[in-house]
Amino acid sequence: MLPWKRVLRPLVALALTAAVAAVPAATAEAAAAAPSTGWNDYSCKPSAAHPRPVVLVHGTLGNSVDNWLSLAPYLEDRGYCVFSLDYGQLPGVPLFYGLGPIDKSAQQLSDFVNKVLTATGAAKADLVGHSQGGMMPRYYLKFLGGAAKVNALVGLAPDNHGATLSGLTNLLPYFPGAEDLIKSTTPGLADQLPGSAFLTKLNAGGDTVPGVHYTVIATQYDEVATPWRSQFLTGSDVRNVSLQDLCSLDLSEHLAIALIDRIAFHEVVNALDPAHATTTSCASVFS
């Protein structure tokens, strides 16, 4: 690489990172100044342009608000009816959810989707999930009848085949009793360990089910759902996307992809409305 490129690349990356952070802040200020009912508005009726409600599914240790402070308004501003749920709660643990058994969390998602479809009158919903929230819905689709009620599943950094935490989980066998402790106290974490009984059942017989459009949006800088390519799905109706293929200067890691990355947000909208998709690039931070 030429010397000037070595200097220019980190400078441009820094500028893009600043833009990613600044644009949502400006959007939040504008939203505060204008009347808005916010998301989870059960009086919202999907439009002809966006006929399906969007259900946002938070990740491990997330919740229905904090995980979506940027993406929910982003989708609302583009005309979507947006909803989010809390799932996987443990007794006595407030705010930090997604820790309960994932099959039980999938049932909570099923109940919530039914509630949203009843309120909106829509025949199907679209799901957008982060981390566990991008993987857990696959259980709902595969085992709880969700495929009949869901058009698309969009996963932001989903741990579809487990999360090694940059290899740290490989050390568990060297600490006798550690895995059993995780299973007994935070079963939702245990279910996400590569090779768990939950993941073995989920991925047996194929990653996808017919009738649902799948999109995975991953970042090469992910430090949780690793190796990062393990997030990708195999199937006839799957689009696997690397953020760095869209914008090589995107530095987002596991959390930032869902919290502030408007390049990822733009690609989410493309997945929700592929008929009107536009090119996603580094310039999408300004869109």
C-alpha positions as CSV (number, residue, x, y, z in Angstrom):
1,M,0.0,0.0,0.0
2,L,1.3,3.5,-0.9
3,P,2.4,5.6,2.1
4,W,-0.3,8.2,1.5
5,K,-3.0,5.5,1.5
6,R,-1.7,4.3,4.9
7,V,-2.3,7.8,6.3
8,L,-5.6,8.5,4.4
9,R,-7.4,5.2,5.3
10,P,-7.5,5.7,9.1
11,L,-8.4,9.4,8.7
12,V,-11.3,8.5,6.5
13,A,-12.3,5.7,8.8
14,L,-12.2,8.1,11.7
15,A,-14.4,10.6,9.8
16,L,-16.9,7.9,8.9
17,T,-17.1,6.7,12.5
18,A,-17.8,10.2,13.7
19,A,-20.5,10.6,11.0
20,V,-22.1,7.3,12.1
21,A,-22.3,8.6,15.7
22,A,-23.4,12.2,14.7
23,V,-26.1,11.4,12.3
24,P,-28.3,9.4,14.7
25,A,-27.8,12.1,17.3
26,A,-29.1,14.7,14.9
27,T,-32.0,12.4,14.0
28,A,-32.8,12.0,17.7
29,E,-32.9,15.8,18.2
30,A,-35.2,16.2,15.3
31,A,-37.5,13.4,16.6
32,A,-37.6,15.1,19.9
33,A,-38.6,18.4,18.3
34,A,-41.4,16.8,16.3
35,P,-44.6,15.1,17.5
36,S,-44.1,11.3,17.6
37,T,-45.9,8.4,19.2
38,G,-42.7,6.3,19.3
39,W,-42.5,2.6,18.4
40,N,-44.7,0.0,20.0
41,D,-47.7,2.1,18.9
42,Y,-50.5,-0.5,18.6
43,S,-52.7,1.9,16.8
44,C,-50.2,2.0,13.9
45,K,-51.6,0.5,10.7
46,P,-49.1,-0.7,8.0
47,S,-49.2,1.3,4.8
48,A,-49.5,-0.1,1.2
49,A,-45.8,0.8,0.8
50,H,-44.8,-1.1,4.0
51,P,-47.6,-3.6,4.6
52,R,-45.8,-5.6,7.3
53,P,-45.0,-4.5,10.9
54,V,-41.4,-4.9,11.9
55,V,-40.6,-6.7,15.1
56,L,-37.2,-5.9,16.7
57,V,-35.6,-8.7,18.7
58,H,-32.9,-7.6,21.1
59,G,-29.7,-9.5,21.9
60,T,-28.3,-11.1,25.0
61,L,-28.2,-8.7,28.0
62,G,-30.3,-6.2,25.9
63,N,-33.8,-5.0,26.2
64,S,-36.6,-3.7,24.0
65,V,-35.6,-0.1,24.4
66,D,-31.8,0.2,24.8
67,N,-31.0,-2.1,21.8
68,W,-33.1,0.0,19.4
69,L,-32.7,3.7,20.3
70,S,-31.3,4.4,16.8
71,L,-32.7,1.7,14.5
72,A,-36.4,1.9,15.7
73,P,-36.7,5.7,14.9
74,Y,-34.7,5.1,11.7
75,L,-37.4,2.6,10.5
76,E,-40.3,4.7,11.8
77,D,-39.0,7.7,9.8
78,R,-39.2,5.6,6.7
79,G,-42.9,4.7,7.3
80,Y,-42.7,1.3,9.1
81,C,-44.8,0.3,12.0
82,V,-42.2,-0.8,14.5
83,F,-42.5,-3.0,17.6
84,S,-40.1,-4.5,20.1
85,L,-40.3,-7.0,22.9
86,D,-38.5,-8.1,26.1
87,Y,-37.7,-11.8,26.4
88,G,-35.6,-14.2,28.3
89,Q,-36.0,-12.5,31.7
90,L,-34.5,-14.1,34.8
91,P,-36.2,-13.6,38.2
92,G,-34.6,-10.7,40.1
93,V,-32.6,-9.5,37.1
94,P,-34.0,-6.2,35.7
95,L,-33.2,-4.6,32.3
96,F,-30.7,-7.3,31.2
97,Y,-32.7,-9.9,29.3
98,G,-32.1,-12.7,26.8
99,L,-30.7,-15.0,29.6
100,G,-33.5,-17.5,29.9
101,P,-33.7,-20.8,27.9
102,I,-33.9,-19.9,24.3
103,D,-36.7,-22.2,23.4
104,K,-38.8,-20.5,26.0
105,S,-37.7,-17.1,24.6
106,A,-38.9,-18.2,21.2
107,Q,-42.3,-18.9,22.6
108,Q,-42.4,-15.4,24.0
109,L,-41.5,-14.1,20.5
110,S,-44.4,-16.2,19.0
111,D,-46.9,-14.7,21.5
112,F,-45.6,-11.2,20.7
113,V,-45.9,-11.6,17.0
114,N,-49.4,-12.9,17.4
115,K,-50.2,-9.8,19.4
116,V,-48.7,-7.4,16.8
117,L,-50.5,-9.1,13.9
118,T,-53.8,-8.9,15.7
119,A,-53.4,-5.2,16.5
120,T,-52.2,-4.2,13.0
121,G,-54.4,-6.5,11.0
122,A,-51.3,-7.7,9.0
123,A,-51.0,-11.2,7.7
124,K,-47.3,-11.4,8.3
125,A,-44.5,-9.6,10.1
126,D,-40.8,-9.0,9.4
127,L,-38.3,-9.7,12.1
128,V,-35.0,-7.8,12.7
129,G,-32.8,-9.2,15.4
130,H,-29.4,-8.5,16.9
131,S,-27.0,-11.2,18.1
132,Q,-29.2,-13.8,19.9
133,G,-32.2,-11.9,18.6
134,G,-31.1,-12.7,15.1
135,M,-30.7,-16.4,15.9
136,M,-33.5,-17.2,18.4
137,P,-36.3,-16.4,15.9
138,R,-35.1,-19.3,13.7
139,Y,-36.4,-21.6,16.4
140,Y,-39.7,-19.9,16.3
141,L,-39.8,-20.2,12.5
142,K,-38.7,-23.9,12.5
143,F,-40.5,-25.4,15.5
144,L,-43.3,-23.0,16.6
145,G,-45.1,-22.3,13.4
146,G,-43.5,-18.9,12.8
147,A,-42.8,-19.5,9.1
148,A,-46.5,-19.0,8.3
149,K,-46.5,-15.6,10.1
150,V,-43.1,-14.2,9.1
151,N,-42.0,-12.9,5.7
152,A,-38.4,-12.1,6.4
153,L,-35.8,-12.5,9.2
154,V,-32.9,-10.0,9.2
155,G,-30.0,-10.8,11.5
156,L,-27.5,-8.2,12.7
157,A,-24.4,-10.1,13.9
158,P,-26.5,-13.2,14.7
159,D,-24.7,-16.1,16.5
160,N,-26.4,-18.7,14.2
161,H,-23.8,-21.4,14.9
162,G,-22.7,-20.3,18.4
163,A,-20.6,-17.5,20.0
164,T,-17.0,-18.3,20.9
165,L,-16.3,-14.8,22.3
166,S,-13.1,-14.6,20.2
167,G,-12.2,-18.2,21.4
168,L,-12.7,-17.7,25.1
169,T,-15.4,-20.3,25.3
170,N,-12.8,-22.9,24.1
171,L,-11.2,-22.5,27.5
172,L,-14.3,-23.8,29.4
173,P,-13.2,-27.4,29.5
174,Y,-10.1,-26.3,31.5
175,F,-12.4,-25.0,34.3
176,P,-14.3,-28.0,35.7
177,G,-17.9,-27.1,36.6
178,A,-17.9,-23.8,34.7
179,E,-20.2,-24.9,31.9
180,D,-22.6,-26.5,34.4
181,L,-22.7,-23.3,36.4
182,I,-23.5,-21.3,33.2
183,K,-26.3,-23.8,32.3
184,S,-27.8,-23.6,35.8
185,T,-27.6,-19.8,36.2
186,T,-27.9,-18.4,32.7
187,P,-29.3,-21.1,30.4
188,G,-29.6,-18.6,27.5
189,L,-25.9,-18.2,27.5
190,A,-25.3,-22.0,27.7
191,D,-27.6,-22.5,24.7
192,Q,-25.4,-20.2,22.6
193,L,-22.2,-22.2,23.2
194,P,-21.0,-23.9,20.0
195,G,-22.1,-27.5,20.0
196,S,-24.9,-27.0,22.6
197,A,-27.9,-29.2,22.5
198,F,-30.0,-26.2,21.5
199,L,-27.9,-25.2,18.6
200,T,-27.5,-28.8,17.4
201,K,-31.3,-29.2,17.3
202,L,-31.8,-25.7,15.7
203,N,-29.3,-26.4,12.8
204,A,-30.1,-30.0,12.2
205,G,-31.6,-30.6,8.8
206,G,-30.6,-27.2,7.4
207,D,-30.4,-23.6,8.5
208,T,-33.6,-22.3,7.0
209,V,-37.2,-23.1,6.4
210,P,-39.2,-22.6,3.1
211,G,-41.2,-19.4,2.7
212,V,-39.0,-17.0,4.7
213,H,-36.4,-14.6,3.3
214,Y,-33.2,-14.6,5.3
215,T,-30.6,-11.8,5.5
216,V,-27.5,-11.9,7.7
217,I,-25.5,-8.7,8.1
218,A,-22.1,-9.3,9.7
219,T,-19.0,-7.4,10.5
220,Q,-15.5,-8.8,10.2
221,Y,-14.7,-6.9,13.5
222,D,-17.2,-9.0,15.5
223,E,-15.6,-10.1,18.8
224,V,-18.6,-12.1,20.2
225,A,-20.2,-14.1,17.4
226,T,-16.9,-15.6,16.2
227,P,-15.6,-16.8,13.9
228,W,-17.6,-14.0,12.2
229,R,-18.3,-16.1,9.1
230,S,-20.1,-18.6,11.3
231,Q,-23.0,-16.1,11.4
232,F,-23.8,-16.8,7.8
233,L,-26.6,-19.2,6.8
234,T,-26.9,-21.7,4.1
235,G,-30.2,-22.0,2.1
236,S,-32.0,-21.3,-1.1
237,D,-33.4,-17.9,0.1
238,V,-30.4,-16.4,2.0
239,R,-28.4,-13.2,1.5
240,N,-25.2,-13.1,3.6
241,V,-23.7,-9.6,3.8
242,S,-20.3,-8.4,5.2
243,L,-20.4,-4.7,6.2
244,Q,-16.8,-4.4,5.0
245,D,-17.9,-5.5,1.5
246,L,-20.3,-2.6,1.5
247,C,-17.9,-0.1,3.0
248,S,-14.3,-1.2,3.7
249,L,-13.9,1.6,6.2
250,D,-16.7,0.5,8.4
251,L,-15.2,-0.3,11.8
252,S,-18.3,-1.5,13.7
253,E,-18.0,-4.5,15.9
254,H,-20.7,-6.7,17.6
255,L,-22.6,-3.9,19.4
256,A,-22.1,-1.0,17.1
257,I,-23.6,-2.8,14.2
258,A,-27.0,-2.6,15.9
259,L,-26.6,0.5,18.0
260,I,-25.3,3.2,15.6
261,D,-24.3,1.8,12.2
262,R,-26.4,3.5,9.5
263,I,-24.6,1.4,6.8
264,A,-26.1,-1.6,8.5
265,F,-29.4,0.2,9.0
266,H,-29.6,1.0,5.2
267,E,-29.0,-2.7,4.4
268,V,-31.8,-3.6,6.9
269,V,-34.2,-1.4,4.9
270,N,-33.0,-3.0,1.7
271,A,-33.8,-6.4,3.2
272,L,-37.3,-5.3,4.3
273,D,-38.1,-3.8,0.9
274,P,-35.9,-5.5,-1.7
275,A,-38.1,-4.2,-4.6
276,H,-36.9,-0.7,-3.8
277,A,-33.4,-1.4,-2.6
278,T,-30.7,1.1,-3.2
279,T,-26.9,0.7,-3.2
280,T,-25.4,0.5,0.3
281,S,-22.0,2.2,0.6
282,C,-19.9,4.3,2.9
283,A,-22.2,7.3,1.9
284,S,-25.1,5.5,3.5
285,V,-24.1,7.0,6.9
286,F,-25.7,10.2,5.6
287,S,-28.9,8.7,4.2
